[in-house]
Amino acid sequence: MSVIRSTVTGCGSFLPEKILTNGDLAKMVDTSDEWIVQRTGIEQRHIAGEGQFTSDLALEAARRALESAGREASDIDTIILATATPDNTFPATSVTVQARLGITHGFAFDVQAVCSGFVYAMTTADAYIRSGLSKRCLVIGAETFSRILDWEDRTTCVLFGDGAGAVVLERTECAGTNDDRGILTSHLRSDGRHKEKLYVDGGPSTTQTVGHLRMEGREVFKHAVGMITDVIEDAYEATGLTSDDLDWFIPHQANKRIIDASARKLGIAPEKVVTTVQSHGNTSAASIPLALDAAVRDGRVKKNDLLMLEAMGGGFTWGSVLLRW
């Protein structure tokens, strides 16, 4: 008996040209390269230029994903864009991307789950494809977090960067086994009791301003590893697979210590972990597709490889997607 799967047929990414190194930051706030690398693993991050918006980054990543998939923009019937830094309060940044791609059919919308956004968007796209509402979906994670940082707060401004990544998901009929290509299982969670640990202190309804990112770093770290492993173990239970079966672990790129601790707790070998936080920083919803595209481009990720994607973000939100490439 065949089942419908959502299969990734192409991916792409885009990073702004401007690079901000730890050395550059040390000239702006009381910090050092040694301090940042020791606590986060970050060495540099990309920063959007003046007049360069989230939609601009998303558009370039989308075009590269379409090229990778061998598809035209007109082949896409759905766009789901994950971002916490939209161009405008409304309309959704996805419809700007839709218009600039020249797509006048189908539908587009944004999802906002902060750093978990891409996992949430992939899961949503998968549900739409399996239900028949969508046939071919462009899923994008794009952020300009540099626009919501307090550049005088050394505890947060050193962590984040800008960028975008995208994938094309297509409806395919499969045998219904773990050997199928495509998304095998997804698991999402949230717990709003933790809002004050990671949030932005502004918004249209509260302050009528954009606000700045605020974070209790130690509290976030304390919760991250447990929450991440929770949804990954759910994926294993749903499929009967284990960490030994994984070819690649592609986590949200927030902090190398969190990534390493999660991999150790799950028994995932270090050589299976894709890490780009050193060169991108935390790009929120863009971090997983950026890391995925990097691993595809350099030949690490190959057809039929088993990938585990996971993320945790403000809210708290967290989730996992297990898929075969």
Secondary structure, DSSP 8 states (H G I E B T S, - for coil): --EEEEEEEEEEEE--SEEEEHHHHHTTSS--HHHHHHHH---EEEE--TT--HHHHHHHHHHHHHHHHT--GGG--EEEEE-SS-SSSSS-HHHHHHHHTT--SSEEEEE--GGGHHHHHHHHHHHHHHHTS-SEEEEEEEEEGGGG--TT-TTTTTTB-EEEEEEEEEEEEE-SSTTSSEEEEEEEEE-GGGGGGEEES-BTTTTSB---EEE-HHHHHHHHHHHHHHHHHHHHHHHS--GGG-SEEEE--S-HHHHHHHHHHHT--GGGB---HHHH-B-GGGHHHHHHHHHHHTT-S-TT-EEEEEEEETTTEEEEEEEE-
